[in-house]
Amino acid sequence: MTSKQMFFIVGRGRSGTSLLQTILNQHPHIAVAPEAQFVMLLYRKYRRRKFDEKVILNFYQDLFLEARLKNWKIDKTLLKKELLAIDKPDFSKLTHCVYAHYGHQRGKIKPLILGDKNPHYALFVKDLIQIFPKAKFIHLIRDARDNVLSYRNVSFDMKSTTALAYRWNFYHKEILKVSEQYNAQFTRLYFEQLIESPEKELRRICRFLGVGYNPGMLQFYQSVEWDTPWRRNLYKPLDRNLPQNWRQKMSQEDIGAVECVCGKLLSKFSYSVSLSNVTPINYYFIKIFGFFCAGIYTCLEKVIYYFPIRFVAWFLIGYRKLTGTWITEEKSTAGVHA
């Protein structure tokens, strides 16, 4: 696999995406960049542009409107030179160059495999394939009941059980629509199987990416780079008690609500489902209320990128500060340059 190829970790948030990112980053040939949404931020403005030096410099300036790039510890002078040196530049090559810069700054070894972890990009998989036609995708899946339970313990996203269940549905359906068309470029990874059989699943993922397995990946907790309250589990070895927390910690009413909304997709993903907790009256209320709330939220996540990029950047900063997901500085052990 050449460094020109990319892979993306997609799925609903709170499904182990940060865990998988941290594990894969222990591999000497793999660099999965910290979460930043610069690709979609710049896509509408630059996807059809013809890139001369002036446009490349505009791209470079707009790039840092995504405030989370501060966490990448980019050498700005070097990145500018790398962007200007691209032969026959286009949007795909420029965005790839940004990912490659991150990998090289981390001291990764060639051939370099470049990855991206952004749960929100589950809503833009079709666009990502337009940008990177040969990209590979790891579709990460977690039981909807555990996923909803996890979201209710953090400060971001929604608090309604039914709305969170619909959000799980929407995200995975967006991925499935594209993965069924580009099946060879996708692989599914179940959170529960990653926890239960980590070496087996990581060997499979490495084969999918075209790189040899490295046992050091399972020592991920010794070099965590993100010090945030919602990622505390990254500081310790894999906990086999994480799957099926919902059986002990979720009420029967909430279990029924999630299964009512997600039952078909849960079954498709081979999870057991029992709808005995849902009455006919509750069923219709759950469907209407949850669909309305989650639909508006998810639609906003998609359409926001059609607005001018400075407005989008301002909106993202405000949202992250409001919800407590604003990360001003990452604890880095990679030895990269500021």
The 8 nearest C-alpha neighbors of each residue, nearest first, counted from 0:
[[1, 209, 2, 4, 110, 112, 208, 210],
 [2, 0, 3, 4, 110, 111, 112, 109],
 [1, 3, 111, 4, 112, 110, 113, 0],
 [4, 2, 1, 5, 95, 112, 113, 0],
 [5, 3, 2, 1, 134, 133, 112, 0],
 [6, 4, 134, 113, 114, 135, 112, 3],
 [5, 7, 135, 114, 134, 136, 113, 115],
 [6, 8, 115, 136, 114, 116, 9, 137],
 [7, 9, 116, 137, 136, 115, 138, 16],
 [10, 8, 121, 138, 118, 7, 139, 137],
 [11, 9, 139, 118, 121, 138, 140, 12],
 [10, 12, 118, 170, 14, 167, 13, 9],
 [11, 13, 118, 14, 10, 16, 15, 119],
 [14, 12, 15, 146, 149, 11, 150, 16],
 [15, 13, 141, 12, 16, 11, 146, 140],
 [14, 16, 18, 17, 13, 19, 190, 139],
 [15, 17, 19, 18, 14, 20, 8, 116],
 [18, 16, 20, 19, 15, 21, 116, 230],
 [19, 17, 15, 21, 16, 20, 22, 233],
 [18, 20, 22, 16, 21, 17, 23, 15],
 [19, 21, 17, 23, 18, 22, 31, 24],
 [20, 22, 24, 18, 19, 23, 17, 219],
 [23, 21, 216, 19, 219, 24, 20, 25],
 [24, 22, 20, 25, 21, 26, 19, 216],
 [23, 25, 21, 26, 22, 30, 29, 31],
 [24, 26, 216, 23, 22, 219, 27, 215],
 [25, 27, 24, 29, 28, 23, 216, 213],
 [26, 28, 107, 108, 29, 25, 24, 30],
 [29, 27, 111, 108, 26, 107, 112, 109],
 [30, 28, 112, 26, 24, 27, 111, 113],
 [31, 29, 102, 113, 24, 114, 32, 112],
 [32, 30, 114, 115, 24, 113, 20, 29],
 [31, 33, 115, 30, 114, 34, 101, 98],
 [34, 32, 35, 31, 71, 116, 70, 115],
 [33, 35, 117, 116, 32, 36, 115, 67],
 [36, 34, 67, 37, 33, 68, 65, 117],
 [35, 37, 38, 39, 40, 34, 65, 117],
 [36, 38, 40, 39, 65, 35, 41, 62],
 [39, 37, 40, 41, 36, 42, 94, 35],
 [38, 40, 42, 41, 37, 36, 304, 43],
 [39, 41, 37, 38, 42, 304, 36, 308],
 [42, 40, 39, 38, 44, 43, 45, 37],
 [41, 43, 39, 46, 45, 44, 38, 40],
 [44, 42, 45, 41, 46, 305, 39, 304],
 [43, 45, 42, 41, 46, 48, 47, 308],
 [46, 44, 48, 42, 47, 43, 41, 90],
 [45, 47, 42, 90, 48, 43, 44, 89],
 [48, 46, 45, 49, 44, 90, 89, 43],
 [49, 47, 45, 46, 50, 89, 44, 90],
 [50, 48, 51, 47, 89, 54, 88, 45],
 [49, 51, 54, 55, 88, 48, 89, 52],
 [50, 52, 54, 53, 55, 49, 88, 56],
 [53, 51, 55, 54, 56, 50, 83, 57],
 [52, 54, 56, 55, 51, 57, 50, 58],
 [53, 55, 57, 50, 56, 51, 52, 58],
 [56, 54, 58, 52, 57, 53, 50, 59],
 [55, 57, 59, 53, 58, 54, 52, 60],
 [58, 56, 54, 60, 59, 55, 61, 53],
 [59, 57, 55, 61, 56, 60, 62, 54],
 [58, 60, 56, 62, 57, 61, 55, 79],
 [59, 61, 57, 62, 58, 63, 56, 64],
 [62, 60, 58, 64, 63, 59, 57, 41],
 [61, 63, 59, 60, 64, 58, 65, 37],
 [64, 62, 65, 61, 60, 66, 68, 59],
 [63, 65, 61, 62, 66, 312, 309, 60],
 [66, 64, 63, 67, 37, 68, 312, 62],
 [65, 67, 68, 64, 69, 63, 316, 312],
 [68, 66, 69, 35, 65, 70, 34, 326],
 [69, 67, 70, 71, 66, 65, 35, 63],
 [68, 70, 67, 71, 72, 66, 73, 328],
 [69, 71, 68, 72, 67, 329, 328, 33],
 [70, 72, 68, 73, 69, 101, 33, 32],
 [73, 71, 337, 70, 69, 336, 335, 74],
 [74, 72, 71, 75, 337, 336, 101, 69],
 [73, 75, 77, 76, 337, 78, 336, 72],
 [76, 74, 78, 77, 73, 79, 337, 80],
 [77, 75, 79, 78, 74, 80, 73, 81],
 [76, 78, 80, 79, 75, 74, 81, 73],
 [77, 79, 81, 75, 80, 76, 74, 82],
 [78, 80, 82, 76, 77, 81, 75, 83],
 [81, 79, 77, 83, 78, 82, 84, 76],
 [82, 80, 78, 84, 79, 83, 77, 85],
 [81, 83, 79, 84, 80, 85, 78, 93],
 [84, 82, 80, 81, 85, 79, 52, 55],
 [83, 85, 81, 82, 80, 86, 79, 88],
 [86, 84, 88, 82, 83, 87, 81, 92],
 [85, 87, 88, 84, 83, 92, 89, 82],
 [88, 86, 85, 89, 50, 92, 51, 84],
 [89, 87, 86, 85, 92, 50, 93, 90],
 [88, 90, 92, 91, 93, 50, 87, 49],
 [89, 91, 93, 46, 92, 94, 45, 88],
 [90, 92, 130, 94, 89, 93, 95, 131],
 [93, 91, 95, 89, 90, 94, 88, 96],
 [92, 94, 96, 90, 95, 91, 89, 82],
 [93, 95, 97, 96, 91, 92, 90, 98],
 [94, 96, 92, 98, 93, 97, 91, 99],
 [95, 97, 99, 93, 94, 98, 100, 92],
 [96, 98, 100, 94, 95, 99, 101, 93],
 [99, 97, 95, 101, 100, 96, 102, 113],
 [100, 98, 96, 102, 101, 97, 95, 103],
 [101, 99, 97, 103, 98, 102, 96, 104],
 [100, 102, 104, 98, 99, 103, 105, 97],
 [103, 101, 99, 30, 105, 104, 100, 107],
 [102, 104, 106, 100, 105, 101, 107, 99],
 [105, 103, 101, 335, 106, 102, 100, 336],
 [106, 104, 102, 103, 335, 333, 107, 101],
 [107, 105, 103, 104, 108, 102, 335, 333],
 [106, 108, 27, 105, 103, 28, 102, 109],
 [109, 107, 28, 27, 111, 110, 106, 103],
 [110, 108, 111, 28, 107, 2, 112, 1],
 [109, 111, 1, 2, 108, 28, 112, 0],
 [110, 112, 109, 2, 28, 29, 108, 113],
 [113, 111, 29, 2, 28, 30, 110, 114],
 [114, 112, 5, 30, 31, 29, 111, 6],
 [113, 115, 31, 6, 7, 5, 30, 32],
 [114, 116, 7, 31, 32, 8, 117, 6],
 [115, 117, 8, 34, 7, 118, 20, 9],
 [116, 118, 119, 120, 34, 115, 9, 8],
 [119, 117, 12, 9, 120, 10, 11, 121],
 [120, 118, 121, 117, 122, 11, 123, 9],
 [119, 121, 123, 122, 118, 117, 124, 9],
 [120, 122, 9, 119, 123, 124, 10, 118],
 [121, 123, 120, 173, 119, 124, 170, 301],
 [124, 122, 120, 126, 125, 121, 127, 119],
 [123, 125, 127, 126, 121, 122, 120, 128],
 [124, 126, 128, 127, 123, 177, 129, 122],
 [127, 125, 129, 123, 124, 128, 130, 39],
 [128, 126, 124, 130, 129, 125, 131, 123],
 [129, 127, 132, 131, 125, 130, 126, 124],
 [128, 130, 126, 127, 132, 131, 125, 124],
 [129, 131, 127, 128, 91, 132, 126, 90],
 [130, 132, 128, 134, 133, 129, 127, 91],
 [133, 131, 128, 129, 134, 130, 127, 135],
 [134, 132, 131, 4, 135, 128, 184, 5],
 [135, 133, 5, 6, 131, 132, 4, 128],
 [134, 136, 6, 184, 185, 7, 5, 133],
 [137, 135, 185, 7, 6, 8, 138, 184],
 [136, 138, 8, 186, 187, 185, 139, 9],
 [137, 139, 187, 9, 10, 186, 188, 136],
 [140, 138, 188, 10, 189, 187, 137, 9],
 [141, 139, 189, 190, 188, 10, 14, 138],
 [140, 142, 190, 14, 189, 143, 146, 191],
 [141, 143, 144, 145, 146, 140, 270, 265],
 [144, 142, 146, 145, 147, 141, 167, 164],
 [145, 143, 147, 146, 142, 245, 148, 257],
 [146, 144, 148, 245, 142, 147, 143, 149],
 [145, 147, 143, 149, 144, 148, 13, 142],
 [148, 146, 150, 144, 149, 145, 163, 143],
 [149, 147, 145, 151, 146, 150, 144, 245],
 [148, 150, 146, 147, 151, 152, 145, 13],
 [151, 149, 147, 152, 153, 148, 146, 13],
 [150, 152, 148, 149, 153, 158, 147, 157],
 [151, 153, 150, 149, 148, 154, 229, 147],
 [154, 152, 150, 151, 155, 229, 149, 156],
 [153, 155, 322, 323, 152, 156, 151, 150],
 [154, 156, 322, 153, 157, 323, 324, 150],
 [155, 157, 158, 154, 150, 322, 153, 163],
 [158, 156, 159, 163, 155, 162, 150, 151],
 [157, 159, 151, 160, 156, 163, 150, 162],
 [160, 158, 162, 161, 157, 163, 289, 151],
 [161, 159, 163, 162, 164, 158, 253, 147],
 [160, 162, 289, 164, 163, 159, 256, 257],
 [161, 163, 289, 293, 165, 159, 164, 160],
 [164, 162, 166, 160, 165, 161, 147, 159],
 [165, 163, 161, 167, 162, 166, 257, 160],
 [166, 164, 168, 162, 167, 163, 293, 169],
 [165, 167, 163, 169, 168, 164, 293, 162],
 [168, 166, 164, 165, 170, 169, 11, 163],
 [169, 167, 165, 166, 171, 170, 172, 261],
 [170, 168, 166, 172, 167, 171, 165, 173],
 [171, 169, 173, 167, 172, 168, 121, 11],
 [170, 172, 174, 173, 168, 169, 175, 167],
 [171, 173, 175, 169, 174, 170, 168, 176],
 [174, 172, 170, 171, 176, 175, 122, 169],
 [175, 173, 171, 172, 176, 177, 121, 178],
 [174, 176, 178, 172, 177, 173, 179, 171],
 [177, 175, 173, 174, 178, 179, 172, 180],
 [176, 178, 180, 175, 179, 174, 181, 125],
 [179, 177, 175, 181, 182, 180, 176, 174],
 [178, 180, 182, 177, 181, 176, 175, 174],
 [179, 181, 178, 177, 182, 176, 175, 183],
 [182, 180, 178, 179, 183, 184, 177, 185],
 [181, 183, 178, 179, 185, 184, 180, 186],
 [184, 182, 185, 181, 186, 178, 135, 180],
 [185, 183, 135, 182, 181, 136, 134, 186],
 [186, 184, 136, 182, 183, 135, 137, 178],
 [185, 187, 137, 138, 136, 188, 184, 207],
 [188, 186, 138, 137, 139, 189, 185, 140],
 [187, 189, 139, 138, 140, 190, 186, 137],
 [188, 190, 140, 192, 191, 139, 141, 193],
 [189, 191, 193, 141, 192, 140, 15, 194],
 [190, 192, 194, 189, 193, 242, 195, 141],
 [191, 193, 195, 189, 194, 190, 196, 200],
 [192, 194, 197, 190, 191, 196, 195, 200],
 [193, 195, 191, 192, 197, 196, 239, 237],
 [194, 196, 192, 193, 191, 197, 239, 190],
 [197, 195, 193, 199, 192, 198, 194, 200],
 [198, 196, 193, 200, 199, 194, 201, 195],
 [197, 199, 201, 200, 196, 202, 214, 217],
 [198, 200, 202, 197, 196, 201, 203, 193],
 [199, 201, 203, 197, 202, 198, 193, 204],
 [202, 200, 204, 198, 203, 199, 197, 205],
 [201, 203, 205, 199, 200, 212, 204, 198],
 [202, 204, 200, 206, 201, 205, 207, 199],
 [205, 203, 201, 207, 206, 202, 200, 208],
 [204, 206, 208, 202, 210, 207, 203, 212],
 [207, 205, 209, 203, 208, 204, 210, 202],
 [206, 208, 204, 205, 209, 203, 186, 210],
 [209, 207, 205, 206, 210, 204, 0, 135],
 [210, 208, 206, 207, 0, 205, 211, 204],
 [211, 209, 205, 208, 206, 212, 0, 28],
 [210, 212, 205, 213, 206, 209, 202, 208],
 [211, 213, 202, 205, 214, 210, 201, 206],
 [212, 214, 215, 216, 26, 211, 25, 27],
 [215, 213, 216, 217, 212, 198, 218, 26],
 [216, 214, 217, 218, 213, 25, 26, 219],
 [215, 217, 25, 22, 214, 218, 219, 26],
 [216, 218, 219, 215, 214, 22, 236, 220],
 [219, 217, 216, 215, 220, 221, 236, 22],
 [218, 220, 22, 217, 221, 216, 222, 21],
 [221, 219, 234, 235, 233, 222, 218, 223],
 [220, 222, 219, 218, 223, 234, 235, 233],
 [223, 221, 220, 219, 224, 332, 218, 234],
 [222, 224, 220, 225, 221, 234, 233, 219],
 [225, 223, 331, 330, 329, 222, 332, 226],
 [226, 224, 329, 330, 227, 223, 230, 331],
 [225, 227, 330, 329, 224, 228, 230, 223],
 [226, 228, 230, 229, 225, 231, 326, 324],
 [229, 227, 230, 231, 226, 153, 232, 225],
 [228, 230, 227, 231, 153, 232, 152, 226],
 [231, 229, 232, 227, 228, 233, 226, 225],
 [232, 230, 233, 234, 229, 228, 227, 226],
 [233, 231, 234, 230, 235, 236, 237, 229],
 [234, 232, 231, 220, 235, 230, 18, 223],
 [235, 233, 220, 232, 231, 223, 221, 236],
 [234, 236, 220, 233, 232, 237, 221, 231],
 [237, 235, 220, 238, 234, 233, 218, 217],
 [236, 238, 194, 239, 235, 232, 233, 217],
 [239, 237, 240, 241, 236, 194, 235, 232],
 [238, 240, 241, 194, 195, 237, 242, 191],
 [239, 241, 238, 242, 244, 243, 194, 237],
 [240, 242, 239, 238, 244, 243, 194, 191],
 [243, 241, 244, 191, 240, 239, 145, 194],
 [244, 242, 245, 246, 145, 241, 240, 142],
 [245, 243, 246, 242, 247, 241, 248, 145],
 [244, 246, 249, 248, 243, 145, 247, 144],
 [245, 247, 244, 243, 248, 249, 250, 254],
 [248, 246, 245, 244, 249, 243, 250, 251],
 [247, 249, 245, 246, 244, 250, 148, 243],
 [250, 248, 245, 247, 246, 253, 254, 251],
 [251, 249, 253, 252, 254, 248, 245, 247],
 [250, 252, 254, 253, 255, 276, 249, 256],
 [251, 253, 255, 250, 254, 256, 276, 277],
 [254, 252, 256, 250, 255, 251, 257, 249],
 [255, 253, 251, 257, 256, 252, 258, 250],
 [254, 256, 276, 258, 252, 277, 253, 257],
 [255, 257, 253, 259, 254, 258, 161, 252],
 [258, 256, 260, 254, 164, 259, 255, 261],
 [259, 257, 262, 261, 255, 260, 256, 254],
 [258, 260, 256, 257, 262, 261, 255, 274],
 [259, 261, 257, 258, 262, 164, 165, 256],
 [262, 260, 258, 264, 263, 257, 265, 259],
 [261, 263, 258, 265, 264, 259, 260, 266],
 [264, 262, 266, 265, 261, 267, 260, 258],
 [263, 265, 267, 266, 261, 262, 268, 168],
 [266, 264, 262, 268, 270, 267, 263, 261],
 [265, 267, 269, 263, 270, 268, 264, 262],
 [268, 266, 264, 269, 265, 263, 270, 262],
 [267, 269, 265, 266, 270, 264, 140, 142],
 [270, 268, 266, 267, 265, 271, 264, 272],
 [271, 269, 265, 266, 268, 272, 142, 267],
 [272, 270, 266, 269, 273, 265, 262, 268],
 [271, 273, 262, 270, 258, 274, 266, 265],
 [274, 272, 275, 271, 258, 276, 255, 262],
 [273, 275, 276, 277, 255, 258, 259, 272],
 [274, 276, 273, 277, 255, 278, 272, 258],
 [277, 275, 255, 274, 251, 252, 278, 254],
 [278, 276, 255, 275, 274, 282, 281, 279],
 [277, 279, 281, 280, 282, 276, 275, 274],
 [280, 278, 282, 281, 277, 283, 284, 285],
 [281, 279, 282, 278, 283, 284, 277, 285],
 [280, 282, 284, 278, 279, 283, 285, 277],
 [281, 283, 279, 285, 280, 284, 278, 277],
 [284, 282, 286, 285, 281, 280, 287, 279],
 [285, 283, 281, 287, 286, 282, 288, 280],
 [286, 284, 282, 283, 288, 287, 289, 281],
 [285, 287, 283, 284, 289, 290, 288, 282],
 [286, 288, 284, 290, 285, 289, 291, 283],
 [289, 287, 291, 285, 290, 286, 284, 292],
 [290, 288, 162, 161, 292, 291, 286, 287],
 [289, 291, 293, 287, 294, 288, 292, 286],
 [290, 292, 294, 288, 289, 293, 287, 295],
 [293, 291, 289, 294, 295, 290, 162, 288],
 [294, 292, 162, 296, 290, 295, 166, 291],
 [293, 295, 291, 297, 292, 296, 290, 298],
 [294, 296, 298, 293, 292, 297, 299, 291],
 [297, 295, 293, 299, 294, 298, 292, 300],
 [298, 296, 300, 294, 299, 295, 293, 301],
 [297, 299, 295, 301, 300, 296, 294, 302],
 [298, 300, 296, 302, 301, 297, 303, 295],
 [301, 299, 297, 298, 303, 302, 296, 119],
 [300, 302, 298, 299, 303, 304, 297, 122],
 [303, 301, 299, 304, 305, 300, 298, 306],
 [302, 304, 305, 301, 300, 299, 306, 311],
 [305, 303, 306, 302, 40, 311, 301, 39],
 [304, 306, 303, 302, 307, 43, 308, 301],
 [305, 307, 304, 303, 308, 311, 310, 302],
 [308, 306, 310, 309, 311, 305, 304, 44],
 [307, 309, 311, 310, 312, 40, 306, 41],
 [310, 308, 312, 311, 307, 313, 64, 61],
 [309, 311, 313, 308, 312, 307, 314, 306],
 [312, 310, 308, 314, 309, 313, 315, 306],
 [311, 313, 309, 315, 314, 310, 64, 308],
 [314, 312, 310, 316, 311, 315, 309, 317],
 [313, 315, 311, 317, 312, 316, 318, 310],
 [316, 314, 318, 312, 317, 313, 319, 311],
 [315, 317, 319, 313, 314, 318, 320, 312],
 [318, 316, 314, 320, 315, 319, 321, 313],
 [317, 319, 321, 315, 320, 316, 314, 322],
 [320, 318, 324, 325, 316, 322, 321, 317],
 [319, 321, 325, 323, 317, 318, 322, 316],
 [322, 320, 318, 319, 323, 317, 324, 325],
 [323, 321, 155, 319, 320, 324, 154, 318],
 [322, 324, 320, 325, 321, 319, 154, 155],
 [325, 323, 319, 322, 326, 320, 155, 321],
 [324, 326, 319, 320, 323, 327, 316, 322],
 [327, 325, 328, 324, 329, 67, 227, 70],
 [328, 326, 325, 329, 70, 69, 67, 66],
 [327, 329, 326, 70, 330, 69, 225, 226],
 [330, 328, 225, 70, 331, 224, 226, 327],
 [329, 331, 224, 225, 226, 328, 332, 223],
 [332, 330, 224, 333, 329, 334, 225, 223],
 [331, 333, 334, 222, 224, 330, 223, 335],
 [332, 334, 105, 335, 331, 106, 224, 104],
 [333, 335, 332, 105, 336, 331, 106, 104],
 [336, 334, 104, 105, 333, 72, 337, 106],
 [335, 337, 72, 74, 73, 334, 104, 105],
 [336, 72, 73, 74, 335, 71, 75, 69]]
